[in-house]
Amino acid sequence: MAFIDEYDFDLLKNEAEIMVIRELEQQLKSETEEMCRCNECIVDIAAVALNSIKPLYRFSLLGTLYASQAMTEQAYAESVKQAVAQAVKKVRKNPAHD
């Protein structure tokens, strides 16, 4: 049996993903410049933003509490906001497709 089949890695979650997706939705609602909103570009924006912020992985209830606390900290929320804004600019300027 393969290592990955022995354990339930589906329980491992990155709470930062939720924050990035919510922030991306908010920023796109107020975005005035033209940009592609295809699935590839939107998911690319999320990936670029997530790669530039500290992850918030959790597995257990205690991990959920830790992640929830970190998510409410102003500094972390601001870093997510800035990361999403920079990712939007980057992907708009250079989309992964023609």
Backbone torsions as a table, in degrees:
resi	resn	phi	psi	omega
1	MET	NA	135.8	-179.9
2	ALA	-70.9	149.3	-180.0
3	PHE	-51.7	-47.1	-176.5
4	ILE	-64.5	-24.6	178.3
5	ASP	-81.6	-15.4	-178.1
6	GLU	-81.6	-20.3	-173.8
7	TYR	-128.6	155.7	-178.1
8	ASP	-96.6	83.9	-179.9
9	PHE	-75.4	-7.5	175.9
10	ASP	-66.0	-19.2	178.9
11	LEU	-78.5	-13.3	179.8
12	LEU	-81.9	119.7	-175.9
13	LYS	-127.4	144.8	175.1
14	ASN	-106.0	103.9	-178.0
15	GLU	-64.4	-22.4	178.0
16	ALA	-61.4	-30.5	178.1
17	GLU	-58.3	-44.0	-179.8
18	ILE	-61.3	-45.5	-179.3
19	MET	-64.1	-42.3	-179.4
20	VAL	-64.5	-44.5	-179.4
21	ILE	-63.3	-42.7	177.9
22	ARG	-64.0	-43.6	-179.7
23	GLU	-66.8	-39.4	177.8
24	LEU	-61.4	-43.4	177.5
25	GLU	-59.2	-45.2	-180.0
26	GLN	-63.5	-44.8	-178.4
27	GLN	-67.7	-36.2	179.5
28	LEU	-69.9	-29.3	176.5
29	LYS	-63.5	-34.8	-177.0
30	SER	-101.4	3.2	-179.3
31	GLU	-69.2	128.2	-179.2
32	THR	-104.2	-23.2	-179.9
33	GLU	-79.8	148.0	177.6
34	GLU	-67.4	137.0	174.0
35	MET	-159.9	154.5	178.6
36	CYS	-69.7	135.9	179.0
37	ARG	-120.1	30.9	176.5
38	CYS	-71.3	165.0	-178.8
39	ASN	-56.7	-42.7	-177.5
40	GLU	-60.7	-44.8	-179.0
41	CYS	-69.2	-42.9	-178.7
42	ILE	-65.0	-44.7	179.1
43	VAL	-68.4	-34.2	175.8
44	ASP	-62.3	-42.2	177.1
45	ILE	-59.6	-46.5	179.6
46	ALA	-60.5	-43.2	-179.7
47	ALA	-64.0	-44.0	179.2
48	VAL	-61.7	-44.7	179.4
49	ALA	-63.2	-45.4	-179.0
50	LEU	-63.6	-32.5	179.3
51	ASN	-71.8	-12.4	-177.4
52	SER	-108.6	3.8	178.1
53	ILE	-123.3	162.1	177.9
54	LYS	-69.5	128.9	179.0
55	PRO	-72.2	157.5	177.6
56	LEU	-126.1	69.2	-179.3
57	TYR	-74.5	146.2	175.6
58	ARG	-142.2	157.4	176.6
59	PHE	-133.4	-44.5	-173.3
60	SER	-107.6	178.3	176.0
61	LEU	-59.9	-41.8	178.4
62	LEU	-61.9	-39.7	176.7
63	GLY	-63.7	-37.3	177.6
64	THR	-63.9	-41.9	178.7
65	LEU	-64.8	-42.1	178.1
66	TYR	-61.8	-47.0	-178.9
67	ALA	-63.6	-41.6	179.5
68	SER	-61.6	-40.6	178.6
69	GLN	-64.7	-45.0	-179.3
70	ALA	-64.5	-36.0	-178.6
71	MET	-65.2	-28.0	-178.2
72	THR	-87.5	-10.9	178.9
73	GLU	-69.5	130.4	-176.0
74	GLN	-58.5	-41.3	-177.7
75	ALA	-63.2	-41.1	-180.0
76	TYR	-68.9	-43.4	179.0
77	ALA	-60.4	-39.5	178.5
78	GLU	-67.5	-37.2	178.3
79	SER	-66.1	-35.0	176.5
80	VAL	-66.1	-45.6	-179.7
81	LYS	-58.9	-46.3	-180.0
82	GLN	-66.8	-40.6	-179.7
83	ALA	-63.2	-41.0	179.0
84	VAL	-66.4	-44.5	180.0
85	ALA	-59.7	-43.8	179.0
86	GLN	-66.6	-38.2	179.3
87	ALA	-66.5	-39.5	177.3
88	VAL	-60.0	-47.6	179.8
89	LYS	-60.3	-44.4	-176.6
90	LYS	-64.6	-46.9	-177.8
91	VAL	-71.9	-36.9	176.6
92	ARG	-59.5	-42.4	-177.6
93	LYS	-71.5	-32.6	-174.0
94	ASN	-143.0	72.0	179.5
95	PRO	-64.6	155.7	-176.4
96	ALA	-75.5	-3.9	-180.0
97	HIS	-130.5	173.0	179.7
98	ASP	-79.1	NA	NA
